[in-house]
Amino acid sequence: MGSQTFAVFGTGAVGGYFGGRLAEAGHDVRFVARGRQLAAIRDHGLRVSSVDGDFLIRPARVADDPAAIGHVDVVLVAVKAWQVPEAGDAMRPMVGESTFVVPLQNGVEAPDQLSAVLGRPRVLGGLCRILAYLDGPGHIRHTGVTPYVAFGELDGSSGARVETLRQAFTSTRGITVEVPSDIRVAMWSKFLFIAALGGVGALTRSPIGALRRAAKSRELLRQALEEIRAVALGRNILLPADIVDGTLAYIDTLPTDGTASMQRDIMEGRPSELEAQVGAVVRLGDLVGVPVPVHRMIYQSLLPLERKARAG
């Protein structure tokens, strides 16, 4: 298979890390960034400090205007979940006849949102796992969790474009890549974990250790997990029968002081992915007639904080 050209739409910690590793491996990667991030990458390169080895991409191809990037083969979409519909429209100048896009953010609605703008044949399902943050403009710090990316055709088929993308990620240093047999199941499995943990964590203002130790909050967490599994089944997403127990067992292995990103944003007064996580469970549950009282209560409780953060 031939080489691919990549664009990273949303060069924050996630997009910068995965795009940076592809560039480090010799792939043609073009970054879309704005403001101080754009200036820092343009002037000093993209710097990544990682537990898997530091690296610097300099010079890095970066622009704030997608038209200046031009057509590419693959667009990695790494904006926040609430920015996906707007991003889909903005990236049109990078989308040629054979371009496809891969969403990497939390949530399960991005493929449908991108398909509504760009057409379903251009969209894959995708997800990633990494613990990283921006440590100043142009500088990404990867502090833990083996970087992982997964993607696949939404209809479950296999083809050359997925295999070429898999080979590209396999050529990088330190990234685990997987093409699941059903990418929607994989996305919902991550969603079940992150939405339930983030929602209950934000509601209780408690780290993971306290949540899982107290009987009442652990039960609330279990109920939240069960609700998401029920919504998935209502949408014909066949999650494993033991996924709730398995997710709780995984949560039991996490650091006691850990928190989910949505929880941290809410607690620190920043705009969060409340709508794309807890709100999505409520919306999608309503669409398939599955009651989600725990998520509805969490959503209604956190919504005033979300509105205050966005008004500020």
C-alpha positions as a printed Julia matrix, in Angstrom:
312×3 Matrix{Float64}:
   0.0    0.0    0.0
   1.15   3.55  -0.68
   1.76   6.22   1.9
  -0.99   8.51   3.19
  -1.1   12.21   3.92
  -2.66  13.18   7.23
  -4.28  16.26   8.67
  -4.86  16.66  12.39
  -7.91  18.85  12.98
  -7.58  19.99  16.59
  -3.94  19.98  17.63
  -4.36  19.68  21.38
  -2.89  16.97  23.55
  -4.61  14.07  21.77
  -4.29  15.24  18.18
  -0.79  16.55  18.73
   0.42  13.3   20.29
  -0.97  10.88  17.72
  -0.21  13.18  14.78
   3.24  13.84  16.21
   4.06  10.14  16.45
   2.96   9.67  12.83
   5.19  12.57  11.77
   8.07  11.16  13.84
   7.7    7.9   11.89
   8.14   9.81   8.63
   4.54  10.3    7.53
   3.3   13.52   5.92
   1.27  15.15   8.71
  -0.28  18.62   8.6
  -1.62  20.2   11.76
  -4.53  22.6   12.15
  -4.06  24.83  15.19
  -4.97  28.33  16.35
  -3.68  31.17  18.46
  -0.69  30.59  20.73
  -0.6   26.89  19.84
  -0.29  27.75  16.15
   2.44  30.32  16.79
   4.47  28.03  19.05
   4.35  25.06  16.66
   5.19  27.26  13.67
   8.1   28.96  15.39
   9.54  26.2   17.57
   8.03  22.93  16.35
   5.73  20.47  18.1
   7.38  19.2   21.29
   6.23  16.06  23.09
   7.55  14.97  26.48
   6.56  11.34  26.91
   7.12   8.43  29.27
   7.73   6.49  26.03
  10.46   8.88  24.82
  10.53  12.6   24.04
  10.55  13.97  20.5
  10.34  17.21  18.55
   8.7   17.71  15.15
  10.53  20.67  13.64
   9.67  22.09  11.27
   6.03  21.07  11.6
   3.52  21.77   8.87
   0.87  23.83  10.64
  -1.84  26.33   9.65
  -5.02  27.79  11.06
  -6.8   27.69   7.69
  -7.79  24.24   6.38
  -7.67  25.63   2.84
  -3.93  26.23   3.31
  -3.54  22.54   4.23
  -5.24  21.29   1.08
  -6.59  17.84   0.3
  -5.27  14.95   2.39
  -5.98  11.23   2.54
  -6.95  11.06   6.23
  -8.25  13.64   8.69
  -7.84  12.77  12.38
 -10.55  14.7   14.21
  -9.32  15.55  17.71
 -11.44  18.52  18.77
 -13.65  18.4   21.87
 -16.88  16.47  21.37
 -19.1   19.56  21.3
 -17.0   21.03  18.48
 -17.44  18.11  16.06
 -20.34  19.43  13.9
 -18.6   22.77  13.38
 -15.31  21.0   12.69
 -16.92  18.81  10.05
 -17.97  21.9    8.13
 -14.65  23.69   8.61
 -12.56  20.78   7.34
 -14.26  20.62   3.92
 -11.27  22.24   2.11
  -9.11  19.28   3.22
 -11.58  16.66   2.03
 -10.91  15.4   -1.48
 -12.61  12.66  -3.43
 -10.94   9.79  -1.56
 -10.42  11.47   1.85
 -11.84   9.84   4.95
 -12.08  11.14   8.5
 -11.5    9.39  11.82
 -13.0   10.88  15.02
 -10.96  10.25  18.19
 -12.92  12.13  20.86
 -15.0   10.8   23.72
 -18.63   9.97  22.98
 -20.5    7.97  20.35
 -22.22  10.65  18.27
 -19.24  12.0   16.28
 -19.49   9.53  13.34
 -23.13  10.43  12.74
 -22.43  14.16  13.16
 -19.56  14.03  10.67
 -21.57  11.85   8.28
 -24.37  14.44   8.26
 -21.89  17.05   7.0
 -19.45  15.06   4.86
 -21.41  11.94   3.86
 -21.29   8.54   5.53
 -18.81   6.94   3.07
 -16.15   9.41   4.22
 -16.41   8.56   7.92
 -14.89   5.8   10.01
 -15.55   5.07  13.65
 -12.65   5.62  15.99
 -11.47   6.02  19.56
  -8.26   6.47  21.49
  -6.83   6.17  24.97
  -4.02   8.29  26.37
  -3.23  10.35  29.45
  -1.76  13.6   28.14
  -2.2   17.36  28.46
  -0.9   20.62  27.03
   2.0   21.86  29.13
   2.16  25.26  27.49
   1.8   26.27  23.82
   3.32  23.75  21.44
   4.27  21.36  24.24
   2.41  18.1   24.95
   3.15  16.02  28.02
   2.24  12.32  27.93
   2.23  11.09  31.53
   0.82   7.6   31.38
  -1.44   4.97  29.8
  -0.07   3.16  26.77
  -1.33   5.23  23.81
  -4.0    3.25  21.97
  -5.99   3.95  18.84
  -8.76   1.9   17.25
 -10.8    2.48  14.13
 -12.92   0.67  11.58
 -15.63   0.94   8.98
 -19.0    1.76  10.49
 -20.67  -1.1    8.6
 -18.14  -3.64   9.88
 -16.57  -4.24   6.48
 -12.83  -4.46   5.87
 -10.92  -2.69   3.16
  -7.69  -1.19   1.89
  -8.05   2.21   3.55
  -8.39   0.75   7.03
  -5.45  -1.57   6.47
  -3.25   1.25   5.16
  -4.13   3.35   8.21
  -3.4    0.41  10.5
   0.03   0.02   8.9
   0.75   3.73   9.36
  -0.01   3.61  13.08
   1.87   0.33  13.45
   4.98   2.09  12.13
   4.95   4.58  15.04
   6.81   4.35  18.32
   4.73   3.28  21.32
   1.19   3.35  19.91
  -0.97   0.23  20.17
  -3.33   0.02  17.2
  -6.38  -2.19  16.78
  -9.06  -2.71  14.15
 -11.99  -4.18  16.14
 -14.45  -6.47  14.42
 -17.2   -3.99  15.38
 -15.99  -0.42  15.93
 -19.38   0.7   17.26
 -19.2   -1.89  20.04
 -15.68  -0.69  20.84
 -16.78   2.96  20.94
 -19.77   2.19  23.16
 -17.61   0.09  25.48
 -15.35   3.09  26.09
 -18.37   5.4   26.28
 -19.99   3.24  28.95
 -16.89   3.54  31.11
 -16.1    7.23  30.63
 -19.65   8.63  30.73
 -20.68   6.74  33.85
 -17.47   7.44  35.74
 -17.34  11.09  34.68
 -20.99  11.7   35.48
 -21.0   10.1   38.92
 -17.59  11.59  39.68
 -18.72  15.11  38.77
 -21.95  14.75  40.74
 -20.22  13.53  43.92
 -17.0   15.59  43.5
 -15.14  12.43  44.48
 -12.04  10.7   43.1
 -12.25   7.13  41.9
 -11.07   5.57  45.16
 -13.81   7.2   47.23
 -16.47   6.42  44.62
 -15.8    2.72  44.48
 -15.25   2.32  48.22
 -18.56   3.79  49.43
 -21.44   1.35  48.95
 -23.99   4.0   47.89
 -21.82   5.71  45.27
 -20.61   2.35  43.96
 -24.24   1.32  43.5
 -24.97   4.6   41.71
 -22.03   3.9   39.41
 -23.34   0.41  38.71
 -26.78   1.79  37.89
 -25.23   4.32  35.5
 -23.29   1.56  33.74
 -26.43  -0.57  33.46
 -28.37   2.33  31.94
 -25.77   2.87  29.21
 -25.7   -0.83  28.41
 -29.51  -0.78  28.09
 -29.41   2.22  25.74
 -26.75   0.51  23.62
 -28.88  -2.63  23.34
 -31.85  -0.44  22.4
 -29.74   0.86  19.51
 -28.71  -2.68  18.47
 -25.18  -2.25  19.82
 -24.48  -5.71  21.2
 -22.21  -5.01  24.15
 -20.88  -8.06  26.02
 -23.24  -9.42  28.67
 -20.57  -9.04  31.37
 -19.49  -5.51  30.44
 -20.85  -3.87  33.61
 -19.01  -6.26  35.91
 -15.92  -6.06  33.73
 -15.94  -2.25  33.75
 -16.36  -2.12  37.52
 -13.47  -4.54  37.88
 -11.35  -2.27  35.69
 -12.35   0.79  37.73
 -11.16  -1.09  40.81
  -7.65  -1.15  39.32
  -7.41   2.61  38.67
  -5.46   5.03  40.89
  -7.43   6.06  43.97
  -6.99   9.77  43.26
  -7.93   9.49  39.58
 -10.74  11.52  38.0
 -12.37  11.65  34.56
 -11.68  14.59  32.25
 -15.32  15.72  32.19
 -15.36  15.68  35.98
 -12.21  17.79  36.16
 -13.58  20.34  33.71
 -16.83  20.72  35.64
 -15.12  20.95  39.02
 -12.74  23.61  37.69
 -15.47  25.69  36.08
 -14.55  24.98  32.45
 -16.86  23.98  29.58
 -17.09  20.21  29.58
 -18.32  17.28  27.49
 -21.48  17.0   29.63
 -23.74  17.14  26.56
 -21.7   14.57  24.65
 -21.54  12.13  27.56
 -24.31  12.32  30.17
 -26.56  14.37  27.9
 -26.06  11.88  25.09
 -27.23   9.0   27.3
 -30.41  10.95  28.04
 -31.02  11.9   24.39
 -30.27   8.48  22.95
 -32.26   6.77  25.7
 -35.28   8.91  24.87
 -34.94   8.04  21.17
 -35.19   4.3   21.84
 -37.58   4.49  24.78
 -35.1    3.31  27.41
 -35.5    5.02  30.81
 -32.29   6.49  32.22
 -33.28   8.07  35.56
 -29.74   8.15  36.98
 -28.32   9.96  33.98
 -31.29  12.32  33.8
 -30.74  13.26  37.46
 -27.0   13.73  36.93
 -27.56  15.78  33.78
 -30.14  18.05  35.39
 -27.91  18.51  38.44
 -24.8   19.45  36.44
 -26.43  21.51  33.69
 -26.46  24.8   35.68
 -22.69  24.49  36.21
 -22.17  23.78  32.52
 -24.23  26.81  31.49
 -22.31  29.01  33.93
 -18.98  27.82  32.52
 -20.06  28.52  28.96
 -21.52  31.93  29.85
 -18.21  32.92  31.42
